[in-house]
């Protein structure tokens, strides 16, 4: 299995920045895609950004131009740089890994991001 631990969340004013980190452990050699998701109160969990093993990325329309996902394979870490944060970005952010030939999935415990207006 793959274990994921997120960090970097917190309280920030609108227009500010945060960088989230997700460190993977376990069967890291089998990781395929990784991604960041978020879930706001009363809403469904949604994809924020994804990155493939090869480094291709995709973003939700709501964060394009503001958020950047990156991957440091040597450190087994995926980052989410969030700039120009808005109040609607407030949510719990989760890291997700797709791994193995059967494309198993595991999630981190989540980290809270709160943007004050």
C-alpha positions in Angstrom: 0.0 0.0 0.0 0.8 3.7 -0.2 0.5 6.0 2.7 0.0 9.7 2.3 0.5 12.6 4.8 -0.4 16.1 3.9 0.8 19.3 5.5 0.8 23.1 4.9 -2.7 24.1 5.4 -3.7 27.0 7.6 -5.5 30.4 7.8 -4.7 33.0 5.2 -6.2 36.2 4.0 -7.7 36.5 0.6 -5.0 37.2 -2.0 -2.4 35.3 0.0 -0.6 32.1 -0.7 -0.1 28.7 0.7 1.9 25.6 -0.3 0.6 22.2 0.5 2.8 19.1 0.6 2.0 15.4 0.4 4.6 12.9 1.3 4.2 9.3 0.1 5.6 6.2 1.8 5.2 2.5 1.3 5.1 1.1 -2.2 6.1 4.4 -3.8 7.6 2.7 -6.8 4.1 1.7 -7.9 2.6 5.2 -7.8 1.0 6.2 -11.1 -1.0 9.5 -10.9 -1.4 11.8 -7.9 -3.8 14.6 -7.2 -5.1 17.1 -4.9 -8.8 17.2 -4.1 -10.9 19.4 -1.8 -14.2 19.2 0.0 -16.0 22.3 1.4 -18.7 22.0 4.0 -21.9 20.6 2.4 -20.3 20.0 -0.9 -18.9 17.0 -2.7 -15.2 16.3 -2.9 -13.8 17.7 -6.2 -10.6 17.4 -8.1 -8.3 20.5 -7.8 -5.2 19.4 -9.7 -3.7 16.1 -10.9 -0.2 15.1 -12.1 0.9 11.9 -13.9 4.0 9.9 -13.3 5.5 11.6 -16.4 4.6 15.1 -15.1 1.5 16.0 -17.1 -0.9 18.1 -15.2 -4.5 19.1 -15.2 -6.5 21.6 -13.2 -10.0 22.5 -12.3 -11.2 25.6 -14.2 -11.7 27.4 -10.9 -8.0 27.3 -10.0 -6.3 27.6 -13.4 -3.7 30.3 -13.3 -3.6 30.4 -9.5 -2.6 26.9 -8.4 0.3 24.8 -9.5 0.8 21.1 -8.8 4.3 19.7 -8.9 6.0 16.4 -8.1 9.5 15.7 -6.7 10.0 12.0 -7.2 13.3 12.0 -5.3 11.5 13.2 -2.2 8.3 11.2 -2.8 6.4 14.4 -2.5 3.7 16.2 -4.4 3.1 20.0 -3.8 0.2 22.3 -4.5 1.2 26.0 -4.7 -1.8 28.1 -4.2 -1.6 31.8 -5.0 -4.2 34.6 -5.0 -6.4 32.6 -2.7 -10.1 33.3 -2.5 -12.7 32.7 0.2 -14.3 30.0 -2.1 -11.0 28.0 -1.8 -11.8 27.3 1.8 -12.0 23.5 2.2 -10.3 20.5 3.5 -7.6 19.5 0.9 -6.8 15.8 0.4 -4.0 14.1 -1.4 -4.8 11.1 -3.5 -2.5 8.4 -5.1 -3.3 5.9 -7.8 -0.9 3.0 -7.6 -0.2 -0.4 -8.8 -1.3 -2.4 -11.9 -4.9 -2.5 -10.6 -4.9 1.2 -10.0 -5.6 1.1 -6.3 -6.4 4.3 -4.5 -5.4 5.8 -1.2 -6.1 9.1 0.4 -4.3 11.3 3.0 -6.0 12.5 6.1 -6.6 16.0 4.8 -5.4 19.5 5.7 -7.7 22.4 6.4 -7.3 25.6 4.3 -9.3 28.6 5.4 -9.3 31.9 3.4 -10.6 34.9 5.2 -12.1 37.7 3.1 
